[in-house]
Amino acid sequence: MPSDYRLAPSLAARLLGLSLVGWGLLVFLATVLVVLLQAPVAVLSAAVLVCVAGVFGTGVLLTRAAYVVRLTEAGYRVRFVRGVGVAQGRWSEVEDAATDTIAGSPCVVLRLRDGRTTTIPVEVLAVDREQFVRDLQTHLDRGQRR
């Protein structure tokens, strides 16, 4: 059974705030078009509607739809994390898993048989660190027994 781990609420809030700046910039540019270039007011209305839909869509994506880490019976996949290393792999490729602190952040490091690694900063996940490590180890043990 797959396990999906989403963004931590604090990180999702920061990303939503950043996206609000982007959506606000779009409304500002539409306003400039209407005022300076005498574009129809419908341009501004359309921009506002797109932005409202975009804000809600971004919120849903960040809090419910998008996962950062997915663990399945076959392997794992990590998304939206810079410096992750190998973003996806099969459990049969994993030599071992270890916890480490990298740049002051607690991480889980999957060492692959070919020497490459996958680094997952646990602080970006909306889950207790110990619970994530236990679930990852369970998936790893099952996957390597196959």
C-alpha positions as CSV (number, residue, x, y, z in Angstrom):
1,M,0.0,0.0,0.0
2,P,1.5,3.4,-1.0
3,S,2.3,6.0,1.6
4,D,2.2,9.7,0.5
5,Y,3.8,12.4,2.5
6,R,2.8,16.0,1.9
7,L,4.5,19.4,2.5
8,A,4.8,20.5,6.1
9,P,2.1,23.2,6.8
10,S,4.8,25.9,7.5
11,L,6.5,25.3,4.2
12,A,3.1,25.1,2.3
13,A,2.2,28.5,3.9
14,R,5.4,30.1,2.8
15,L,5.0,28.8,-0.8
16,L,1.4,29.9,-0.8
17,G,2.6,33.4,0.3
18,L,5.1,33.4,-2.5
19,S,2.5,32.5,-5.0
20,L,0.2,35.3,-3.7
21,V,3.0,37.7,-4.6
22,G,3.0,36.3,-8.1
23,W,-0.7,36.4,-8.5
24,G,-0.7,40.0,-7.2
25,L,1.9,40.9,-9.8
26,L,-0.4,39.6,-12.5
27,V,-3.2,41.8,-11.3
28,F,-0.8,44.8,-11.1
29,L,0.3,44.2,-14.7
30,A,-3.3,43.9,-15.9
31,T,-4.1,47.2,-14.1
32,V,-1.1,48.9,-15.8
33,L,-2.4,47.7,-19.1
34,V,-5.9,49.1,-18.4
35,V,-4.7,52.4,-17.1
36,L,-1.7,53.3,-19.3
37,L,-2.6,51.5,-22.5
38,Q,-6.4,52.1,-22.2
39,A,-7.1,48.4,-22.5
40,P,-10.7,47.3,-21.9
41,V,-11.6,46.8,-18.2
42,A,-12.5,43.3,-19.1
43,V,-8.8,42.5,-19.2
44,L,-8.5,43.5,-15.5
45,S,-11.6,41.5,-14.7
46,A,-10.3,38.4,-16.4
47,A,-6.9,38.8,-14.6
48,V,-8.7,39.0,-11.3
49,L,-10.8,35.9,-12.0
50,V,-7.7,33.9,-13.1
51,C,-5.8,35.0,-10.0
52,V,-8.6,34.0,-7.6
53,A,-8.8,30.6,-9.3
54,G,-5.0,30.4,-9.2
55,V,-4.9,31.1,-5.5
56,F,-7.4,28.4,-4.7
57,G,-5.8,26.0,-7.1
58,T,-2.3,26.6,-5.6
59,G,-3.7,26.2,-2.1
60,V,-5.3,22.8,-2.9
61,L,-2.1,21.7,-4.7
62,L,0.1,22.6,-1.8
63,T,-2.1,21.2,1.0
64,R,-3.9,18.2,-0.5
65,A,-3.0,17.1,-4.0
66,A,0.8,17.2,-4.2
67,Y,3.0,14.8,-2.3
68,V,6.7,15.3,-1.6
69,V,7.6,11.6,-0.9
70,R,5.7,8.5,-2.1
71,L,6.7,5.1,-0.8
72,T,5.3,2.1,-2.7
73,E,5.9,-1.6,-2.7
74,A,8.3,-1.3,-5.6
75,G,10.2,1.8,-4.6
76,Y,10.2,5.5,-3.7
77,R,9.8,8.9,-5.4
78,V,10.8,12.3,-4.0
79,R,9.5,15.6,-5.6
80,F,9.9,19.3,-5.0
81,V,13.1,18.9,-3.0
82,R,16.3,20.6,-4.2
83,G,19.5,18.6,-3.7
84,V,17.7,15.3,-3.2
85,G,20.2,13.4,-5.3
86,V,18.4,10.4,-6.9
87,A,14.8,11.4,-7.0
88,Q,13.3,7.9,-7.5
89,G,14.5,4.3,-7.2
90,R,13.5,0.7,-6.5
91,W,13.9,-0.8,-3.1
92,S,16.2,-3.4,-4.6
93,E,18.7,-0.6,-5.5
94,V,18.9,0.7,-1.9
95,E,21.7,-0.6,0.2
96,D,20.6,1.0,3.5
97,A,18.9,3.9,5.1
98,A,20.4,6.2,7.7
99,T,19.5,9.4,9.5
100,D,21.8,12.3,9.4
101,T,21.9,16.1,10.0
102,I,22.8,18.0,6.9
103,A,23.1,21.8,7.1
104,G,21.4,21.7,10.5
105,S,18.4,19.9,9.1
106,P,17.5,16.3,10.1
107,C,17.5,14.1,7.0
108,V,17.0,10.5,5.9
109,V,19.7,9.3,3.5
110,L,19.1,6.3,1.3
111,R,22.4,4.9,0.1
112,L,22.1,3.1,-3.2
113,R,24.2,0.1,-4.2
114,D,25.9,2.1,-7.0
115,G,27.2,4.8,-4.6
116,R,24.6,7.4,-5.3
117,T,22.3,8.7,-2.5
118,T,18.8,10.1,-2.0
119,T,18.6,12.8,0.8
120,I,15.1,13.5,2.2
121,P,15.0,16.5,4.6
122,V,12.3,15.3,7.1
123,E,11.4,18.9,8.1
124,V,9.7,19.5,4.8
125,L,7.2,16.6,5.5
126,A,3.9,16.9,7.3
127,V,4.7,13.9,9.5
128,D,6.5,13.0,12.7
129,R,10.1,12.2,11.9
130,E,10.1,8.9,13.8
131,Q,6.9,7.8,12.1
132,F,8.3,8.6,8.6
133,V,11.5,6.6,9.4
134,R,9.5,3.6,10.6
135,D,7.3,3.6,7.5
136,L,10.3,4.0,5.2
137,Q,12.1,1.1,6.9
138,T,9.0,-1.1,6.7
139,H,8.7,-0.4,2.9
140,L,12.5,-0.9,2.5
141,D,12.4,-4.3,4.4
142,R,9.4,-5.5,2.4
143,G,10.9,-4.3,-0.9
144,Q,14.2,-6.0,-0.3
145,R,12.6,-9.3,0.6
146,R,11.0,-9.7,-2.8
